Amino acid sequence: MGQWDDSNEGETSSGLSEIEQMQLDAVLLETAYDNSYLVLTDQITFEDLMHKRFHDGHEAIMAYDPTNGPKLEELTNMISYYIEIEAYERCAKIQKIIDNIFPEMIKE
């Protein structure tokens, strides 16, 4: 008998298959970026987002800590995600946010 228990081969610790876990991760990432985008672009406040999501039976997952504001890396990750799905208008708006929050990053 081997060292590892193969009875749950292909399942993650949550009981999902690897493919199901990847799909869930993709949905969570999309939701986090979309919620963050709405808050960052002042389309909704974080408090209203929380109220709406909880009212609908969902969680208000974000791509950054809303109490501390987004870090540069978090914003650049959002841009990379939106480039991948070809949402270029969102990329441009996030880049403007980066330019406002991190003016030292603007290249002349």
C-alpha positions in Angstrom: 0.0 0.0 0.0 1.3 3.4 -0.9 1.9 6.5 1.3 -0.9 8.5 -0.3 -4.6 7.7 -0.2 -5.8 7.7 -3.9 -9.5 7.2 -3.0 -10.2 10.9 -3.9 -7.9 11.1 -6.9 -8.6 14.3 -8.9 -10.5 16.0 -6.0 -9.5 19.0 -4.1 -9.8 19.4 -0.3 -13.2 21.0 -0.9 -14.5 17.8 -2.6 -14.6 19.4 -6.0 -12.8 18.0 -9.0 -9.8 20.0 -10.1 -11.8 21.2 -13.1 -14.7 22.3 -10.9 -12.3 24.1 -8.6 -10.7 25.9 -11.5 -14.1 26.9 -12.7 -15.1 28.2 -9.2 -11.8 30.1 -9.0 -12.5 31.7 -12.3 -16.0 32.8 -11.2 -14.6 34.2 -7.9 -11.9 36.1 -9.7 -14.3 37.6 -12.2 -16.7 38.5 -9.4 -13.9 40.1 -7.4 -12.6 42.1 -10.3 -16.1 43.2 -11.4 -17.1 44.3 -7.8 -13.7 46.1 -7.5 -14.2 47.8 -10.8 -17.7 49.1 -9.9 -16.4 50.5 -6.6 -13.2 52.0 -8.1 -15.1 53.7 -10.9 -17.7 55.1 -8.4 -20.5 53.2 -10.0 -21.4 51.9 -6.5 -20.1 52.5 -3.0 -18.6 49.5 -1.2 -21.3 49.8 1.5 -24.1 49.6 -1.2 -22.3 46.7 -2.9 -22.2 44.8 0.4 -25.8 45.5 1.1 -26.9 44.5 -2.5 -24.8 41.3 -2.5 -25.9 40.2 0.9 -29.5 41.0 0.1 -29.2 38.8 -3.0 -27.6 36.0 -0.9 -24.0 36.5 -2.2 -20.8 37.7 -0.7 -19.1 41.0 -1.7 -15.8 39.6 -2.7 -13.2 42.2 -3.7 -9.8 42.1 -5.5 -8.3 44.4 -2.8 -8.9 45.4 0.8 -11.5 48.2 0.5 -10.4 49.7 3.9 -6.8 50.3 2.7 -7.5 50.9 -1.0 -6.0 49.1 -3.9 -2.3 48.5 -4.2 -0.5 49.0 -7.5 0.0 45.3 -8.1 -3.8 44.6 -7.5 -4.7 47.3 -10.1 -2.2 46.0 -12.6 -3.5 42.5 -12.1 -7.0 43.8 -12.9 -5.7 45.4 -16.1 -4.0 42.1 -17.1 -7.3 40.3 -16.5 -9.3 42.8 -18.5 -6.8 42.6 -21.4 -7.2 38.9 -21.4 -11.0 39.2 -21.8 -10.6 42.1 -24.2 -12.4 44.7 -22.0 -10.1 47.5 -23.1 -12.4 50.4 -21.8 -12.1 49.0 -18.3 -8.3 48.8 -18.8 -8.2 52.5 -19.7 -10.3 53.5 -16.7 -8.1 51.5 -14.3 -5.0 53.0 -15.9 -6.4 56.5 -15.1 -7.0 55.3 -11.5 -3.4 54.1 -11.3 -2.2 57.5 -12.7 -4.2 59.3 -10.0 -3.3 57.1 -7.1 0.3 56.5 -8.1 1.5 59.6 -10.0 5.1 58.6 -9.5 4.4 55.7 -11.9 3.6 58.0 -14.9 6.4 57.8 -17.5 7.2 61.1 -19.2 
